[in-house]
Amino acid sequence: MSIDPATPVAQKLRPREAVERMHEYHPPLAGRDGLRLDFNENTFAPSPRVQAVLQRIAAETLTKYPERHHVEQIVAKHFGLTEDAVLLTNGVDEAIHLLCETYLEPQDEVVIVTPTFSMYALYAEATGALVREIQADRTLQFPYQKVQKAVQPSTRVIMLASPNNPTGAVVETSFLLELAAAAPQAALLVDEAYYHFHGESVLSVTSTVPNLFVARTFSKAYGLAGLRIGLLVCHPDAMRFVRKVSSPYNVNSIALECLPEALADEAYISWYVEQVLQSRAAAELALRKLGVPYWPSHANFILMNIGGKHKDFVAAMRQQGVLVRDRSSDPGCDGCVRITLGMIEHTERGLLALQNALKEIQWRPES
């Protein structure tokens, strides 16, 4: 059957206008050979108990649709939550997506603070919502007053990360609770992906604050980035609607097999977090000695300002066999590069490469 191109029937297939307008996110995943200090991953390995699970998973596990309910029961007990407040997700990315799909209509307003995780704006834009970006000042600390002024009756979703990526800054718990109370019409998402390296959380108050949502990931401290598993927690009344949007098979079987063992091995998590904290202290000391400006971090990374030679620095680090992340295109981060902190021996190797790279590009502190 042939169709005359001049007829109305042969119109071009087009996506929704919101999808046409939305930005794209292209993480630099290709060619990641070397010590990967660019994506804030666990630089070692998951718990030995997780590795043991991977060795004994039966082939028949892969032939069945995944069932997450029994694992959600384990997760709820581990964190002291009720089962109806917990939803396992395909990483924090899906948690953000589900929140946007549940609460946003086209032209609704979303408030985020930049620089921050790119997926907040992308998932909001995909719904046709209007994203209001509040820019942090030169200190890159959380702009409390600006956020208070930005939140209006038309605001339907607020997305904040604490600690924030890529800055490492945190938001005070008292402010988060005040914000949730001041904007009851808005879903307030607090992304605690880097919680373990900071230690403060609002997870326990979700049962009493109906518009508070907390996201956690098992990609960072737990070392399960490749399994893509995250957690969304909120009041059961709100979770009832989020579950309607979620697929019942969103988390894969292997991740569901591994997660209980990852949670149970608290000794491993304590060990790895201590490695990161020691690495963070060592990195801050080294950067001060070298005269490299950086921002204090509460996460497993540090954002530093290399200035105009940031591209040369990233390339020189790659030549040294160490990958770091150029964040100079983020709002307010001109000349900035982020380095992941993990095991002490990896951090020491990264800092040695950093010192050599600075010499190679003839870097000098900018006045």
Sequence and secondary structure as in RCSB ss.txt:
>XXXX:A:sequence
MSIDPATPVAQKLRPREAVERMHEYHPPLAGRDGLRLDFNENTFAPSPRVQAVLQRIAAETLTKYPERHHVEQIV
AKHFGLTEDAVLLTNGVDEAIHLLCETYLEPQDEVVIVTPTFSMYALYAEATGALVREIQADRTLQFPYQKVQKA
VQPSTRVIMLASPNNPTGAVVETSFLLELAAAAPQAALLVDEAYYHFHGESVLSVTSTVPNLFVARTFSKAYGLA
GLRIGLLVCHPDAMRFVRKVSSPYNVNSIALECLPEALADEAYISWYVEQVLQSRAAAELALRKLGVPYWPSHAN
FILMNIGGKHKDFVAAMRQQGVLVRDRSSDPGCDGCVRITLGMIEHTERGLLALQNALKEIQWRPES
>XXXX:A:secstr
    TTSGGG      HHHHHS       TT  SEE SS   SS S HHHHHHHHH  GGGGGS    HHHHHHH
HHHHT  GGGEEEESHHHHHHHHHHHHH  TT EEEEEESS THHHHHHHHTT EEEEEE  TT    HHHHHHH
  TTEEEEEEESS TTT     HHHHHHHHHH TTSEEEEE TTGGGT    GGGTTT TTEEEEEESSSTT  G
GG  EEEEE HHHHHHHHHHS TT S HHHHHHHHHHHH HHHHHHHHHHHHHHHHHHHHHHHHHT  B   SSS
EEEEE GGGHHHHHHHHHHTTEE EE TTSTT TTEEEEE  SHHHHHHHHHHHHHHHHHTT     
